[in-house]
Amino acid sequence: MIEPTKEAWQPLLEKKLPALLHVLAWGIYATLVFYGNFARMSPEAFFVHYGLAFGMHAGSFYLNYLYLVPKSLPRHSVTRFLGINLLSALLMAAAVLVVEDLLLAESNCVKRITNGDLLPLLTRISNYIIFALFGLLIRLSVDWYRKVQRDKEKENEHLKSELAVLKAQINPHFLFNSLNNLYALSLRQAAETPDVILRISEMMRYLLYETNAEMVPLEKEIEMIRTYVAMHELRSKSGEGIQFETSGNLQAVMIQPLLLLPLVENVFKHGSLPMAIRVSFAGNVLRIYTENRLRAAGPELSGGVGIANLRRRLALLYPRVHELALQQTGDSFTADLTIQLSSTAHD
């Protein structure tokens, strides 16, 4: 189903949220390091040692997160990616050790390395690798999430465009059928022709001015159907044999515009008297049931613009919560549509 339009604050939140998450994560990391190590060493040694370590960790993370993964890795080989990381790890680790020896009198990391003790160097290289892996994994996760969101937005835009086309098909389809009715009346110069034109004018007004919204009150759709039925009652003169009933609290229900009209059109286009149209709403379920006797041409069981259009719109708007059953028994044809509406579709 098409997702609702974003609130005004959502784009701003989505833009600022990544930066806030980064600040929060680094803040938590710094806090854990502080409480775990501050009491074990002098303040000067703590801030120099862990300040340099923090800078190296952040450098390793953002080198991968901002540059190597999104820009270098897609364009170059994995070998080059690993080589750059290895070189960066060596340079950063060496720089940290030299600076720490210069700032702290008690530090002798460089001397230990020259004497064959590689533990200080290997420790910092391993730390680089850990944060480089964090940068790699988080960047891949972020890019995957953004791709999924872009695909969803593209799909949503595609669905909106398809729905607009489907809804646009209904107006000319309805006008075509109405003109056929007028043509039949004009051939026999029927006295009810002006009244039929008036009914068509009322329906076209609704189609032009009140169906552009995503949702409309069901009551307005019902009035549209009443007008459509009344037009055909004029054609049949007596109006006998046409039954139209409604039940339930229809005033509180919102639906997609022009969703029920194709079934009603199908009754009059392909059916003959007697005809029955029933619309009901109970227990969050909207139902429209139609029944009519068959003409020789038969109803639109699977093809035709009206029913095909309706099937596609239902699949897009109400996936897995609707059921449309078309059945022919002898000379009788029935259509039964049920839609399970969400609580937001009615009060």
DRENBALUM-679248 format. One record per residue (C-alpha): residue number from 0; residue in three letters; chain; x, y, z. Coordinates in steps of 0.25 Angstrom, whole numbers, plus 5000, padded with zeros to 4 digits. Each point is the difference from the previous one (the first is absolute). Layout:
BEGIN
site nr: NUM	rest: ALA	kette: A	u: X	v: Y	w: Z $
...
This chain:
BEGIN
site nr: 0	rest: MET	kette: A	u: 5000	v: 5000	w: 5000 $
site nr: 1	rest: ILE	kette: A	u: 5005	v: 5014	w: 4997 $
site nr: 2	rest: GLU	kette: A	u: 5006	v: 5006	w: 5012 $
site nr: 3	rest: PRO	kette: A	u: 4995	v: 5014	w: 5006 $
site nr: 4	rest: THR	kette: A	u: 5007	v: 5013	w: 4997 $
site nr: 5	rest: LYS	kette: A	u: 5012	v: 5003	w: 5009 $
site nr: 6	rest: GLU	kette: A	u: 4998	v: 5010	w: 5011 $
site nr: 7	rest: ALA	kette: A	u: 5007	v: 5013	w: 4999 $
site nr: 8	rest: TRP	kette: A	u: 5010	v: 4997	w: 5011 $
site nr: 9	rest: GLN	kette: A	u: 5004	v: 4986	w: 4994 $
site nr: 10	rest: PRO	kette: A	u: 5010	v: 5005	w: 4990 $
site nr: 11	rest: LEU	kette: A	u: 5007	v: 5009	w: 5010 $
site nr: 12	rest: LEU	kette: A	u: 5001	v: 4988	w: 5010 $
site nr: 13	rest: GLU	kette: A	u: 5005	v: 4991	w: 4989 $
site nr: 14	rest: LYS	kette: A	u: 5011	v: 5010	w: 4997 $
site nr: 15	rest: LYS	kette: A	u: 5004	v: 5003	w: 5014 $
site nr: 16	rest: LEU	kette: A	u: 4998	v: 4986	w: 5006 $
site nr: 17	rest: PRO	kette: A	u: 5013	v: 4993	w: 4994 $
site nr: 18	rest: ALA	kette: A	u: 5009	v: 5011	w: 5006 $
site nr: 19	rest: LEU	kette: A	u: 4993	v: 4999	w: 5014 $
site nr: 20	rest: LEU	kette: A	u: 5002	v: 4985	w: 5000 $
site nr: 21	rest: HIS	kette: A	u: 5015	v: 5002	w: 4997 $
site nr: 22	rest: VAL	kette: A	u: 5001	v: 5010	w: 5011 $
site nr: 23	rest: LEU	kette: A	u: 4993	v: 4991	w: 5010 $
site nr: 24	rest: ALA	kette: A	u: 5008	v: 4988	w: 4996 $
site nr: 25	rest: TRP	kette: A	u: 5013	v: 5007	w: 5002 $
site nr: 26	rest: GLY	kette: A	u: 4995	v: 5006	w: 5013 $
site nr: 27	rest: ILE	kette: A	u: 4997	v: 4986	w: 5006 $
site nr: 28	rest: TYR	kette: A	u: 5013	v: 4995	w: 4995 $
site nr: 29	rest: ALA	kette: A	u: 5008	v: 5011	w: 5007 $
site nr: 30	rest: THR	kette: A	u: 4992	v: 4999	w: 5013 $
site nr: 31	rest: LEU	kette: A	u: 5003	v: 4985	w: 5001 $
site nr: 32	rest: VAL	kette: A	u: 5015	v: 5003	w: 4997 $
site nr: 33	rest: PHE	kette: A	u: 5000	v: 5011	w: 5011 $
site nr: 34	rest: TYR	kette: A	u: 4993	v: 4992	w: 5011 $
site nr: 35	rest: GLY	kette: A	u: 5008	v: 4987	w: 4997 $
site nr: 36	rest: ASN	kette: A	u: 5014	v: 5007	w: 5000 $
site nr: 37	rest: PHE	kette: A	u: 5001	v: 5014	w: 5006 $
site nr: 38	rest: ALA	kette: A	u: 5002	v: 4995	w: 5014 $
site nr: 39	rest: ARG	kette: A	u: 5012	v: 4991	w: 4996 $
site nr: 40	rest: MET	kette: A	u: 5009	v: 5011	w: 4995 $
site nr: 41	rest: SER	kette: A	u: 5003	v: 5015	w: 5001 $
site nr: 42	rest: PRO	kette: A	u: 4991	v: 5010	w: 4993 $
site nr: 43	rest: GLU	kette: A	u: 5011	v: 5004	w: 4991 $
site nr: 44	rest: ALA	kette: A	u: 5004	v: 4986	w: 4996 $
site nr: 45	rest: PHE	kette: A	u: 4985	v: 4996	w: 4998 $
site nr: 46	rest: PHE	kette: A	u: 4996	v: 5012	w: 4991 $
site nr: 47	rest: VAL	kette: A	u: 5013	v: 4998	w: 4991 $
site nr: 48	rest: HIS	kette: A	u: 4999	v: 4985	w: 4999 $
site nr: 49	rest: TYR	kette: A	u: 4985	v: 4999	w: 4998 $
site nr: 50	rest: GLY	kette: A	u: 4999	v: 5013	w: 4992 $
site nr: 51	rest: LEU	kette: A	u: 5010	v: 4995	w: 4990 $
site nr: 52	rest: ALA	kette: A	u: 4993	v: 4986	w: 5000 $
site nr: 53	rest: PHE	kette: A	u: 4986	v: 5007	w: 4998 $
site nr: 54	rest: GLY	kette: A	u: 5005	v: 5008	w: 4988 $
site nr: 55	rest: MET	kette: A	u: 5006	v: 4988	w: 4994 $
site nr: 56	rest: HIS	kette: A	u: 4987	v: 4992	w: 5002 $
site nr: 57	rest: ALA	kette: A	u: 4992	v: 5011	w: 4994 $
site nr: 58	rest: GLY	kette: A	u: 5010	v: 5002	w: 4988 $
site nr: 59	rest: SER	kette: A	u: 4999	v: 4985	w: 4997 $
site nr: 60	rest: PHE	kette: A	u: 4985	v: 5000	w: 5001 $
site nr: 61	rest: TYR	kette: A	u: 4997	v: 5012	w: 4991 $
site nr: 62	rest: LEU	kette: A	u: 5011	v: 4997	w: 4990 $
site nr: 63	rest: ASN	kette: A	u: 4992	v: 4987	w: 4997 $
site nr: 64	rest: TYR	kette: A	u: 4986	v: 5006	w: 5003 $
site nr: 65	rest: LEU	kette: A	u: 5002	v: 5013	w: 4992 $
site nr: 66	rest: TYR	kette: A	u: 5010	v: 4996	w: 4989 $
site nr: 67	rest: LEU	kette: A	u: 5005	v: 4986	w: 4998 $
site nr: 68	rest: VAL	kette: A	u: 4987	v: 4993	w: 5000 $
site nr: 69	rest: PRO	kette: A	u: 4991	v: 5009	w: 4993 $
site nr: 70	rest: LYS	kette: A	u: 5010	v: 5006	w: 4990 $
site nr: 71	rest: SER	kette: A	u: 5012	v: 4991	w: 4999 $
site nr: 72	rest: LEU	kette: A	u: 4995	v: 4986	w: 5002 $
site nr: 73	rest: PRO	kette: A	u: 4989	v: 5001	w: 4988 $
site nr: 74	rest: ARG	kette: A	u: 5010	v: 5005	w: 4990 $
site nr: 75	rest: HIS	kette: A	u: 5013	v: 4992	w: 5004 $
site nr: 76	rest: SER	kette: A	u: 5004	v: 4986	w: 5004 $
site nr: 77	rest: VAL	kette: A	u: 4998	v: 4994	w: 5014 $
site nr: 78	rest: THR	kette: A	u: 5015	v: 4998	w: 5000 $
site nr: 79	rest: ARG	kette: A	u: 5002	v: 5015	w: 4998 $
site nr: 80	rest: PHE	kette: A	u: 4990	v: 5003	w: 5011 $
site nr: 81	rest: LEU	kette: A	u: 5007	v: 4991	w: 5010 $
site nr: 82	rest: GLY	kette: A	u: 5014	v: 5005	w: 4996 $
site nr: 83	rest: ILE	kette: A	u: 4995	v: 5015	w: 5003 $
site nr: 84	rest: ASN	kette: A	u: 4995	v: 4995	w: 5013 $
site nr: 85	rest: LEU	kette: A	u: 5013	v: 4993	w: 5004 $
site nr: 86	rest: LEU	kette: A	u: 5009	v: 5012	w: 4996 $
site nr: 87	rest: SER	kette: A	u: 4990	v: 5009	w: 5008 $
site nr: 88	rest: ALA	kette: A	u: 5001	v: 4991	w: 5012 $
site nr: 89	rest: LEU	kette: A	u: 5015	v: 5000	w: 5000 $
site nr: 90	rest: LEU	kette: A	u: 5001	v: 5015	w: 4998 $
site nr: 91	rest: MET	kette: A	u: 4990	v: 5004	w: 5010 $
site nr: 92	rest: ALA	kette: A	u: 5005	v: 4990	w: 5011 $
site nr: 93	rest: ALA	kette: A	u: 5015	v: 5005	w: 4998 $
site nr: 94	rest: ALA	kette: A	u: 4995	v: 5014	w: 5001 $
site nr: 95	rest: VAL	kette: A	u: 4992	v: 4998	w: 5012 $
site nr: 96	rest: LEU	kette: A	u: 5012	v: 4993	w: 5007 $
site nr: 97	rest: VAL	kette: A	u: 5010	v: 5011	w: 4996 $
site nr: 98	rest: VAL	kette: A	u: 4991	v: 5011	w: 5005 $
site nr: 99	rest: GLU	kette: A	u: 4997	v: 4992	w: 5013 $
site nr: 100	rest: ASP	kette: A	u: 5015	v: 4999	w: 5003 $
site nr: 101	rest: LEU	kette: A	u: 5002	v: 5015	w: 4997 $
site nr: 102	rest: LEU	kette: A	u: 4988	v: 5004	w: 5009 $
site nr: 103	rest: LEU	kette: A	u: 5003	v: 4990	w: 5012 $
site nr: 104	rest: ALA	kette: A	u: 5013	v: 4999	w: 5007 $
site nr: 105	rest: GLU	kette: A	u: 4997	v: 4986	w: 5005 $
site nr: 106	rest: SER	kette: A	u: 4996	v: 4995	w: 4986 $
site nr: 107	rest: ASN	kette: A	u: 5010	v: 4991	w: 4993 $
site nr: 108	rest: CYS	kette: A	u: 4992	v: 4994	w: 4989 $
site nr: 109	rest: VAL	kette: A	u: 5010	v: 5003	w: 4989 $
site nr: 110	rest: LYS	kette: A	u: 5012	v: 4994	w: 5008 $
site nr: 111	rest: ARG	kette: A	u: 4992	v: 4987	w: 5003 $
site nr: 112	rest: ILE	kette: A	u: 4998	v: 4998	w: 4985 $
site nr: 113	rest: THR	kette: A	u: 5014	v: 5003	w: 4996 $
site nr: 114	rest: ASN	kette: A	u: 5004	v: 4989	w: 5011 $
site nr: 115	rest: GLY	kette: A	u: 4991	v: 4990	w: 4993 $
site nr: 116	rest: ASP	kette: A	u: 4987	v: 5002	w: 5009 $
site nr: 117	rest: LEU	kette: A	u: 4989	v: 5002	w: 4989 $
site nr: 118	rest: LEU	kette: A	u: 4989	v: 4999	w: 5010 $
site nr: 119	rest: PRO	kette: A	u: 4997	v: 5016	w: 5000 $
site nr: 120	rest: LEU	kette: A	u: 5000	v: 5000	w: 4985 $
site nr: 121	rest: LEU	kette: A	u: 4991	v: 4987	w: 4998 $
site nr: 122	rest: THR	kette: A	u: 4990	v: 5005	w: 5011 $
site nr: 123	rest: ARG	kette: A	u: 4998	v: 5013	w: 4992 $
site nr: 124	rest: ILE	kette: A	u: 4999	v: 4993	w: 4987 $
site nr: 125	rest: SER	kette: A	u: 4990	v: 4990	w: 5005 $
site nr: 126	rest: ASN	kette: A	u: 4992	v: 5012	w: 5006 $
site nr: 127	rest: TYR	kette: A	u: 5000	v: 5007	w: 4986 $
site nr: 128	rest: ILE	kette: A	u: 4995	v: 4987	w: 4994 $
site nr: 129	rest: ILE	kette: A	u: 4988	v: 4999	w: 5010 $
site nr: 130	rest: PHE	kette: A	u: 4996	v: 5014	w: 4997 $
site nr: 131	rest: ALA	kette: A	u: 5002	v: 4998	w: 4985 $
site nr: 132	rest: LEU	kette: A	u: 4991	v: 4988	w: 5000 $
site nr: 133	rest: PHE	kette: A	u: 4989	v: 5008	w: 5008 $
site nr: 134	rest: GLY	kette: A	u: 5001	v: 5011	w: 4989 $
site nr: 135	rest: LEU	kette: A	u: 4999	v: 4989	w: 4989 $
site nr: 136	rest: LEU	kette: A	u: 4988	v: 4993	w: 5006 $
site nr: 137	rest: ILE	kette: A	u: 4993	v: 5013	w: 5004 $
site nr: 138	rest: ARG	kette: A	u: 5002	v: 5006	w: 4987 $
site nr: 139	rest: LEU	kette: A	u: 4995	v: 4988	w: 4992 $
site nr: 140	rest: SER	kette: A	u: 4988	v: 4999	w: 5009 $
site nr: 141	rest: VAL	kette: A	u: 4997	v: 5015	w: 4998 $
site nr: 142	rest: ASP	kette: A	u: 5001	v: 4999	w: 4985 $
site nr: 143	rest: TRP	kette: A	u: 4991	v: 4988	w: 5000 $
site nr: 144	rest: TYR	kette: A	u: 4989	v: 5007	w: 5008 $
site nr: 145	rest: ARG	kette: A	u: 5001	v: 5012	w: 4991 $
site nr: 146	rest: LYS	kette: A	u: 4999	v: 4991	w: 4988 $
site nr: 147	rest: VAL	kette: A	u: 4988	v: 4993	w: 5006 $
site nr: 148	rest: GLN	kette: A	u: 4993	v: 5014	w: 5003 $
site nr: 149	rest: ARG	kette: A	u: 5003	v: 5005	w: 4986 $
site nr: 150	rest: ASP	kette: A	u: 4994	v: 4988	w: 4994 $
site nr: 151	rest: LYS	kette: A	u: 4988	v: 5001	w: 5008 $
site nr: 152	rest: GLU	kette: A	u: 4998	v: 5015	w: 4996 $
site nr: 153	rest: LYS	kette: A	u: 5002	v: 4996	w: 4986 $
site nr: 154	rest: GLU	kette: A	u: 4990	v: 4989	w: 5001 $
site nr: 155	rest: ASN	kette: A	u: 4990	v: 5009	w: 5008 $
site nr: 156	rest: GLU	kette: A	u: 5001	v: 5011	w: 4989 $
site nr: 157	rest: HIS	kette: A	u: 4998	v: 4989	w: 4989 $
site nr: 158	rest: LEU	kette: A	u: 4988	v: 4995	w: 5007 $
site nr: 159	rest: LYS	kette: A	u: 4994	v: 5015	w: 5002 $
site nr: 160	rest: SER	kette: A	u: 5003	v: 5002	w: 4985 $
site nr: 161	rest: GLU	kette: A	u: 4993	v: 4987	w: 4996 $
site nr: 162	rest: LEU	kette: A	u: 4988	v: 5003	w: 5010 $
site nr: 163	rest: ALA	kette: A	u: 4999	v: 5014	w: 4993 $
site nr: 164	rest: VAL	kette: A	u: 4999	v: 4993	w: 4986 $
site nr: 165	rest: LEU	kette: A	u: 4990	v: 4990	w: 5005 $
site nr: 166	rest: LYS	kette: A	u: 4991	v: 5010	w: 5006 $
site nr: 167	rest: ALA	kette: A	u: 5001	v: 5009	w: 4988 $
site nr: 168	rest: GLN	kette: A	u: 4995	v: 4988	w: 4992 $
site nr: 169	rest: ILE	kette: A	u: 4987	v: 5000	w: 5007 $
site nr: 170	rest: ASN	kette: A	u: 4995	v: 5014	w: 4996 $
site nr: 171	rest: PRO	kette: A	u: 5001	v: 4997	w: 4985 $
site nr: 172	rest: HIS	kette: A	u: 4995	v: 4986	w: 5002 $
site nr: 173	rest: PHE	kette: A	u: 4988	v: 5005	w: 5008 $
site nr: 174	rest: LEU	kette: A	u: 4998	v: 5012	w: 4989 $
site nr: 175	rest: PHE	kette: A	u: 5000	v: 4989	w: 4989 $
site nr: 176	rest: ASN	kette: A	u: 4989	v: 4992	w: 5007 $
site nr: 177	rest: SER	kette: A	u: 4992	v: 5012	w: 5003 $
site nr: 178	rest: LEU	kette: A	u: 5001	v: 5005	w: 4986 $
site nr: 179	rest: ASN	kette: A	u: 4995	v: 4986	w: 4995 $
site nr: 180	rest: ASN	kette: A	u: 4988	v: 5002	w: 5009 $
site nr: 181	rest: LEU	kette: A	u: 4997	v: 5014	w: 4994 $
site nr: 182	rest: TYR	kette: A	u: 5001	v: 4995	w: 4986 $
site nr: 183	rest: ALA	kette: A	u: 4990	v: 4989	w: 5003 $
site nr: 184	rest: LEU	kette: A	u: 4990	v: 5010	w: 5006 $
site nr: 185	rest: SER	kette: A	u: 5002	v: 5010	w: 4988 $
site nr: 186	rest: LEU	kette: A	u: 4997	v: 4989	w: 4990 $
site nr: 187	rest: ARG	kette: A	u: 4986	v: 4998	w: 5005 $
site nr: 188	rest: GLN	kette: A	u: 4999	v: 5015	w: 5004 $
site nr: 189	rest: ALA	kette: A	u: 4997	v: 4996	w: 5014 $
site nr: 190	rest: ALA	kette: A	u: 4993	v: 5011	w: 5009 $
site nr: 191	rest: GLU	kette: A	u: 5009	v: 4996	w: 5012 $
site nr: 192	rest: THR	kette: A	u: 5013	v: 5004	w: 4992 $
site nr: 193	rest: PRO	kette: A	u: 5001	v: 5014	w: 5007 $
site nr: 194	rest: ASP	kette: A	u: 4999	v: 4993	w: 5014 $
site nr: 195	rest: VAL	kette: A	u: 5011	v: 4990	w: 4996 $
site nr: 196	rest: ILE	kette: A	u: 5009	v: 5012	w: 4995 $
site nr: 197	rest: LEU	kette: A	u: 4998	v: 5006	w: 5014 $
site nr: 198	rest: ARG	kette: A	u: 5004	v: 4988	w: 5007 $
site nr: 199	rest: ILE	kette: A	u: 5012	v: 4998	w: 4992 $
site nr: 200	rest: SER	kette: A	u: 5004	v: 5015	w: 5002 $
site nr: 201	rest: GLU	kette: A	u: 4999	v: 4997	w: 5015 $
site nr: 202	rest: MET	kette: A	u: 5009	v: 4988	w: 5000 $
site nr: 203	rest: MET	kette: A	u: 5010	v: 5007	w: 4991 $
site nr: 204	rest: ARG	kette: A	u: 5000	v: 5012	w: 5010 $
site nr: 205	rest: TYR	kette: A	u: 5004	v: 4990	w: 5011 $
site nr: 206	rest: LEU	kette: A	u: 5010	v: 4993	w: 4991 $
site nr: 207	rest: LEU	kette: A	u: 5007	v: 5013	w: 4996 $
site nr: 208	rest: TYR	kette: A	u: 5000	v: 5007	w: 5014 $
site nr: 209	rest: GLU	kette: A	u: 4999	v: 4990	w: 5011 $
site nr: 210	rest: THR	kette: A	u: 5009	v: 4988	w: 4996 $
site nr: 211	rest: ASN	kette: A	u: 5013	v: 5007	w: 5000 $
site nr: 212	rest: ALA	kette: A	u: 5002	v: 4997	w: 5015 $
site nr: 213	rest: GLU	kette: A	u: 5007	v: 4987	w: 5004 $
site nr: 214	rest: MET	kette: A	u: 4988	v: 4996	w: 5009 $
site nr: 215	rest: VAL	kette: A	u: 4985	v: 5005	w: 4999 $
site nr: 216	rest: PRO	kette: A	u: 4988	v: 4997	w: 5009 $
site nr: 217	rest: LEU	kette: A	u: 4993	v: 4987	w: 4997 $
site nr: 218	rest: GLU	kette: A	u: 4987	v: 5008	w: 5001 $
site nr: 219	rest: LYS	kette: A	u: 5004	v: 5008	w: 4987 $
site nr: 220	rest: GLU	kette: A	u: 5003	v: 4988	w: 4993 $
site nr: 221	rest: ILE	kette: A	u: 4987	v: 4994	w: 5003 $
site nr: 222	rest: GLU	kette: A	u: 4993	v: 5013	w: 4995 $
site nr: 223	rest: MET	kette: A	u: 5008	v: 4999	w: 4987 $
site nr: 224	rest: ILE	kette: A	u: 4994	v: 4985	w: 4999 $
site nr: 225	rest: ARG	kette: A	u: 4986	v: 5005	w: 5004 $
site nr: 226	rest: THR	kette: A	u: 5001	v: 5010	w: 4988 $
site nr: 227	rest: TYR	kette: A	u: 5005	v: 4990	w: 4991 $
site nr: 228	rest: VAL	kette: A	u: 4989	v: 4990	w: 5004 $
site nr: 229	rest: ALA	kette: A	u: 4990	v: 5011	w: 4999 $
site nr: 230	rest: MET	kette: A	u: 5004	v: 5003	w: 4985 $
site nr: 231	rest: HIS	kette: A	u: 4998	v: 4986	w: 4996 $
site nr: 232	rest: GLU	kette: A	u: 4987	v: 4999	w: 5007 $
site nr: 233	rest: LEU	kette: A	u: 4996	v: 5012	w: 4991 $
site nr: 234	rest: ARG	kette: A	u: 5004	v: 4991	w: 4988 $
site nr: 235	rest: SER	kette: A	u: 4991	v: 4989	w: 5005 $
site nr: 236	rest: LYS	kette: A	u: 4989	v: 5009	w: 5002 $
site nr: 237	rest: SER	kette: A	u: 4993	v: 4993	w: 5012 $
site nr: 238	rest: GLY	kette: A	u: 5013	v: 4997	w: 5007 $
site nr: 239	rest: GLU	kette: A	u: 4995	v: 4987	w: 5004 $
site nr: 240	rest: GLY	kette: A	u: 5009	v: 4989	w: 5002 $
site nr: 241	rest: ILE	kette: A	u: 5012	v: 5009	w: 5005 $
site nr: 242	rest: GLN	kette: A	u: 5003	v: 4998	w: 5014 $
site nr: 243	rest: PHE	kette: A	u: 5010	v: 5009	w: 5007 $
site nr: 244	rest: GLU	kette: A	u: 5002	v: 4998	w: 5016 $
site nr: 245	rest: THR	kette: A	u: 5010	v: 5005	w: 5010 $
site nr: 246	rest: SER	kette: A	u: 5003	v: 4996	w: 5014 $
site nr: 247	rest: GLY	kette: A	u: 5009	v: 5003	w: 5012 $
site nr: 248	rest: ASN	kette: A	u: 5007	v: 5014	w: 5004 $
site nr: 249	rest: LEU	kette: A	u: 5004	v: 5004	w: 4986 $
site nr: 250	rest: GLN	kette: A	u: 5002	v: 5014	w: 5004 $
site nr: 251	rest: ALA	kette: A	u: 5013	v: 4997	w: 5009 $
site nr: 252	rest: VAL	kette: A	u: 5007	v: 4993	w: 4989 $
site nr: 253	rest: MET	kette: A	u: 5011	v: 5005	w: 4990 $
site nr: 254	rest: ILE	kette: A	u: 5004	v: 4993	w: 4988 $
site nr: 255	rest: GLN	kette: A	u: 5008	v: 5002	w: 4987 $
site nr: 256	rest: PRO	kette: A	u: 4991	v: 5007	w: 4990 $
site nr: 257	rest: LEU	kette: A	u: 4993	v: 4993	w: 4988 $
site nr: 258	rest: LEU	kette: A	u: 5003	v: 4986	w: 5006 $
site nr: 259	rest: LEU	kette: A	u: 4986	v: 4995	w: 5000 $
site nr: 260	rest: LEU	kette: A	u: 4995	v: 5006	w: 4987 $
site nr: 261	rest: PRO	kette: A	u: 5006	v: 4990	w: 4990 $
site nr: 262	rest: LEU	kette: A	u: 4992	v: 4989	w: 5007 $
site nr: 263	rest: VAL	kette: A	u: 4987	v: 5008	w: 4999 $
site nr: 264	rest: GLU	kette: A	u: 5003	v: 5004	w: 4985 $
site nr: 265	rest: ASN	kette: A	u: 5002	v: 4985	w: 4997 $
site nr: 266	rest: VAL	kette: A	u: 4986	v: 4997	w: 5005 $
site nr: 267	rest: PHE	kette: A	u: 4994	v: 5010	w: 4990 $
site nr: 268	rest: LYS	kette: A	u: 5009	v: 4998	w: 4989 $
site nr: 269	rest: HIS	kette: A	u: 4999	v: 4985	w: 4999 $
site nr: 270	rest: GLY	kette: A	u: 4988	v: 4996	w: 5008 $
site nr: 271	rest: SER	kette: A	u: 4985	v: 5001	w: 4999 $
site nr: 272	rest: LEU	kette: A	u: 4989	v: 5000	w: 5010 $
site nr: 273	rest: PRO	kette: A	u: 4998	v: 4997	w: 5011 $
site nr: 274	rest: MET	kette: A	u: 5012	v: 5006	w: 5006 $
site nr: 275	rest: ALA	kette: A	u: 5005	v: 5002	w: 5015 $
site nr: 276	rest: ILE	kette: A	u: 5011	v: 5008	w: 5006 $
site nr: 277	rest: ARG	kette: A	u: 5003	v: 5000	w: 5015 $
site nr: 278	rest: VAL	kette: A	u: 5011	v: 5008	w: 5007 $
site nr: 279	rest: SER	kette: A	u: 5002	v: 4997	w: 5015 $
site nr: 280	rest: PHE	kette: A	u: 5010	v: 5003	w: 5011 $
site nr: 281	rest: ALA	kette: A	u: 5002	v: 4991	w: 5012 $
site nr: 282	rest: GLY	kette: A	u: 5011	v: 4996	w: 5009 $
site nr: 283	rest: ASN	kette: A	u: 5010	v: 5008	w: 4992 $
site nr: 284	rest: VAL	kette: A	u: 4996	v: 4993	w: 4987 $
site nr: 285	rest: LEU	kette: A	u: 4995	v: 5007	w: 4988 $
site nr: 286	rest: ARG	kette: A	u: 4992	v: 4992	w: 4991 $
site nr: 287	rest: ILE	kette: A	u: 4993	v: 5002	w: 4987 $
site nr: 288	rest: TYR	kette: A	u: 4992	v: 4989	w: 4993 $
site nr: 289	rest: THR	kette: A	u: 4993	v: 5001	w: 4987 $
site nr: 290	rest: GLU	kette: A	u: 4991	v: 4990	w: 4993 $
site nr: 291	rest: ASN	kette: A	u: 4994	v: 5001	w: 4986 $
site nr: 292	rest: ARG	kette: A	u: 4994	v: 4991	w: 4989 $
site nr: 293	rest: LEU	kette: A	u: 5010	v: 4998	w: 4988 $
site nr: 294	rest: ARG	kette: A	u: 4999	v: 5006	w: 4987 $
site nr: 295	rest: ALA	kette: A	u: 5004	v: 4993	w: 4987 $
site nr: 296	rest: ALA	kette: A	u: 5014	v: 5007	w: 5000 $
site nr: 297	rest: GLY	kette: A	u: 5003	v: 4996	w: 5015 $
site nr: 298	rest: PRO	kette: A	u: 5007	v: 5007	w: 5011 $
site nr: 299	rest: GLU	kette: A	u: 5015	v: 5004	w: 5001 $
site nr: 300	rest: LEU	kette: A	u: 5004	v: 4987	w: 5007 $
site nr: 301	rest: SER	kette: A	u: 5015	v: 5003	w: 4999 $
site nr: 302	rest: GLY	kette: A	u: 5002	v: 5010	w: 4989 $
site nr: 303	rest: GLY	kette: A	u: 4995	v: 5014	w: 4996 $
site nr: 304	rest: VAL	kette: A	u: 5005	v: 5013	w: 5005 $
site nr: 305	rest: GLY	kette: A	u: 4990	v: 5001	w: 5012 $
site nr: 306	rest: ILE	kette: A	u: 5003	v: 4987	w: 5007 $
site nr: 307	rest: ALA	kette: A	u: 5015	v: 4999	w: 4996 $
site nr: 308	rest: ASN	kette: A	u: 5002	v: 5014	w: 5005 $
site nr: 309	rest: LEU	kette: A	u: 4993	v: 4997	w: 5013 $
site nr: 310	rest: ARG	kette: A	u: 5008	v: 4987	w: 5003 $
site nr: 311	rest: ARG	kette: A	u: 5013	v: 5008	w: 4998 $
site nr: 312	rest: ARG	kette: A	u: 4996	v: 5012	w: 5009 $
site nr: 313	rest: LEU	kette: A	u: 4995	v: 4990	w: 5011 $
site nr: 314	rest: ALA	kette: A	u: 5014	v: 4993	w: 4999 $
site nr: 315	rest: LEU	kette: A	u: 5007	v: 5013	w: 5002 $
site nr: 316	rest: LEU	kette: A	u: 4991	v: 5007	w: 5010 $
site nr: 317	rest: TYR	kette: A	u: 4996	v: 4988	w: 5008 $
site nr: 318	rest: PRO	kette: A	u: 5010	v: 4988	w: 4999 $
site nr: 319	rest: ARG	kette: A	u: 4996	v: 4988	w: 5008 $
site nr: 320	rest: VAL	kette: A	u: 4988	v: 5006	w: 5006 $
site nr: 321	rest: HIS	kette: A	u: 4990	v: 5000	w: 4989 $
site nr: 322	rest: GLU	kette: A	u: 4992	v: 4989	w: 4993 $
site nr: 323	rest: LEU	kette: A	u: 4993	v: 5001	w: 4986 $
site nr: 324	rest: ALA	kette: A	u: 4991	v: 4988	w: 4996 $
site nr: 325	rest: LEU	kette: A	u: 4994	v: 5000	w: 4986 $
site nr: 326	rest: GLN	kette: A	u: 4990	v: 4988	w: 4998 $
site nr: 327	rest: GLN	kette: A	u: 4991	v: 4996	w: 4988 $
site nr: 328	rest: THR	kette: A	u: 4989	v: 4990	w: 5003 $
site nr: 329	rest: GLY	kette: A	u: 4991	v: 4997	w: 4989 $
site nr: 330	rest: ASP	kette: A	u: 4994	v: 5013	w: 4995 $
site nr: 331	rest: SER	kette: A	u: 5004	v: 5007	w: 5013 $
site nr: 332	rest: PHE	kette: A	u: 5013	v: 5008	w: 5003 $
site nr: 333	rest: THR	kette: A	u: 5005	v: 5005	w: 5014 $
site nr: 334	rest: ALA	kette: A	u: 5011	v: 5008	w: 5004 $
site nr: 335	rest: ASP	kette: A	u: 5004	v: 5001	w: 5015 $
site nr: 336	rest: LEU	kette: A	u: 5011	v: 5009	w: 5005 $
site nr: 337	rest: THR	kette: A	u: 5005	v: 5001	w: 5014 $
site nr: 338	rest: ILE	kette: A	u: 5011	v: 5009	w: 5006 $
site nr: 339	rest: GLN	kette: A	u: 5005	v: 4999	w: 5014 $
site nr: 340	rest: LEU	kette: A	u: 5002	v: 5015	w: 5003 $
site nr: 341	rest: SER	kette: A	u: 5010	v: 5005	w: 5010 $
site nr: 342	rest: SER	kette: A	u: 4996	v: 5008	w: 5013 $
site nr: 343	rest: THR	kette: A	u: 5005	v: 5013	w: 4994 $
site nr: 344	rest: ALA	kette: A	u: 4990	v: 4998	w: 4988 $
site nr: 345	rest: HIS	kette: A	u: 4988	v: 5003	w: 5009 $
site nr: 346	rest: ASP	kette: A	u: 4997	v: 5006	w: 5013 $
